Amino acid sequence: MDPRPAPPRRPRRLRWIVAGTALLLLALLAWIAAGPWLAVRGIERAVAARDTAALARHVDFPKLRVNLKAQLDDRLVRAAGPDVAGNLFGAIALAAAGSATGMAVDTLATPAGIAALLQGHVVWQRAQGRTVDGDAWGDTAPARPLHEARLRYESLSRFSATVQHPDGRSTVFVLQRQGLRWKLVDIRLPDDLSSWLR
């Protein structure tokens, strides 16, 4: 009989706990790091399938509305110039135009508004004869706003997907980390909005 006592089992169990915890932390970090790419892919799939419920999981519509409205109001004031903004009637006209812009953004930056835009895309593609099989009533190619986007981190909590248009202008889709999820919070539109109509 061996007089030596059996080695304690605790260090071995402790090593397994530490290794398991480390693996869980690595998996969590990998999930967070891959989050923006997964969100962009989810947005692309939802838009292609015209599934507004799935799209709503990847878009923070209240933040998107605020950011788009601020962007369009700023453009409106800059386009009008300082003379119009300093004039009483000009200021009233700018306020009315800003109110109309706000209503348009409030209407469009919602799941229902996006659904209407996607349906409009189908009608527009069909009117131009851009269907998959050439049939006037056939399926149209899905909208792909993030197709070939350049993806990059702007910070640990901000991520951008930049789409280059054929005319050289670009649109930047900004995602923000909210807890463990990433959501679209802003769309930096090109200076000439006709890029969006192509």
Secondary structure, 3 states (H helix, E strand, C coil): CCCCCCCCCHHHHHHHHHHHHHHHHHHHHHHHHHHHHHHHHHHHHHHHCCCHHHHHCCECHHHHHHHHHHHHHHHHHHHHHHHHHHCHHHHHHHHHHHHHHHHHHHHHCCHHHHHHHHHHHHHHHHHCCCECCCCCCCCECCCCCCCCCEEEECCCCEEEEEEECCCCCEEEEEEEEECCEEEEEEEECCCCHHHHHC
